[in-house]
Amino acid sequence: MGSRHDPDKQDHAVTIRAMVFWMEKAMQLMKHNGVDQLVLIYDRLNASMKNLDFAVIKDWGQIQNYYPLRLGMFYVLHSNMFFNVAFNMASVFLSQRTISKVKLVKHLSDLKETIDVDNLLEAHGGKVSVAKGTEMSLLNRLMSTPAKVQEQK
């Protein structure tokens, strides 16, 4: 969840290395399972402006360039007015292609209109359960089949 990230307490380089690590793991699983694109959900439940990391947003734009056409969609769940303003300011660092793949979502119900509940965590009203400490098995499960993303309305 976005509320756990505090840019004042976390080393930026470590955060970027972690992002690259997870992207590389996702790419391996995607290749193994025949999946071309991934859908990311950034849950900002209980997050505030103190959790917003402009440097990471800026660097994400650069990191995403190393994975062309891999990002299907990037949903920002529980997006609020402050995040929307901050995203608009930070978007100058992102390519138009990347910006077009970002959807700011205020409510879970809006997310469930787009993504099949079979591919959402239980915490998001879906059917995917995960025990604490099993992030890799969750990632493997989610990457084992292409996500059922419904047509945008």
N, C-alpha and C positions, 0 to 999 in steps of 0.2 A: 504494500500500500504506500501511496505517496506520503502519508503522514510519518513514515519511519525515516525518511531521508532528511538529513539536516546538513546542508552544505558547509555550515560553519564547523561541524564536528567530523566530517568525513573528508579524507584526502581525495582531491579531484582526480589525481592520476590513478588511484586505486579504483575509484568509481568507473573511470573510463576503461581500465583493464578488465573489470568485472563485466562491463557491457560487451566488450569484444569477446571475452571468454564465452558468455552465454550465446552471443550471435554465432560463434564458431561451433559450439555444441549444437545449436539449432540447425545450422547448415549441414552438419554431419548426419543428424537424424532425418532432416528433410531429404537429403540425397539417398540415404538408406531406404526410406519409405516412399520415394517417388513423389514427394511434395515439392512444388515449385515456389510457393509464396507462404509467408506467415502473417498472421494477424496478431498484433500486440494490443493488450488492454492495460492502460495505466490507470489504476484506481486511485483517485484523489480523495477518497472518503476520509473525513476528519483532517485533511491537509489544509495548511494555511500558506500564506506568502512566505513564511520562514522556511518552508520545505521546498520552495521553488529554486531551482538551480539553473540560472541562465547559462553558465559555462557548460553544463552538461547538455543543455538544449542546443547550444551552438555546436558543440563537438559531435552531437548525434547527427547533425546535418552532414558533417564530414565523414563520420563512420558509415552512414548509410550509403555514401558514394562508393564504398568498397564492396557493397552488396547490391549491385544494381538489379532492379526488378524483383528483389526478394521480398520486399515489404509489400504485402497486399493492402493492409489497412492498419492504421494506428488509432485506436479509440482511446480518448481521454474521458474516463468515467467520473462522474460527480464533478464535472467542470463547472466552475462558478465564474462570476463576472470578473473577479480579480485574475483568475487564471486566463480567461479569454483575453483580457487586456495585455497581460504579460506574454501570452503566446503571440499575439499580433506584433508586439515589439520584437520578440525573438525571431519571428519568422523571416526577418531580413537576412538571417544567416542560413536559411534553408532554401533548397531548390524548389521551384514551382511544382516539380514532379512530387517531391516529398510533401509539400503543403497540401496538394490535392488528395493525399492519402490519409490525412489527419482529419478525424471527425470528433468534435467536442460534443459529449453526451452528458446531459444533466441527470438523467434518471435511468435506473436499471431497466425499466419497461422499454425505454427507447433502444437500449442495447439488445434486448431480447427480440425486438422487431427485426433486427438485422442479422443476429447470430443465433443459430439453432441452439436450444438449451442443452443438447447432447454435447456441445463443445464449450459450455460455460461451467465454471466452478460452482459448487453448491452455494458459496458465499455470494455469488452473483445471480442466484436463482436458477442455476443449471443443475446438471446431473453428474458432474465430475467431482468426485471426492478425493481428497488428498490428506494423508496423515502428515503431521509435522516432521520435517526432516527428509521428506521424500520428493524434493523438488525435481530431481533428475528423472525419477520414474513418472512423475506428472508430465514433465516435458516430453518424455518418450511416448507416453500415452497420447498426448495431444498431437504429437507429430506423426503418429502412426497412420493416421488417415487424414485426407484433406478436410479442412474445416468446411462445414456446411454454412456458407455465408449466403444469405438470401439476397436477391436483387435489390439494389437501392431504389427507393421510391422517388 
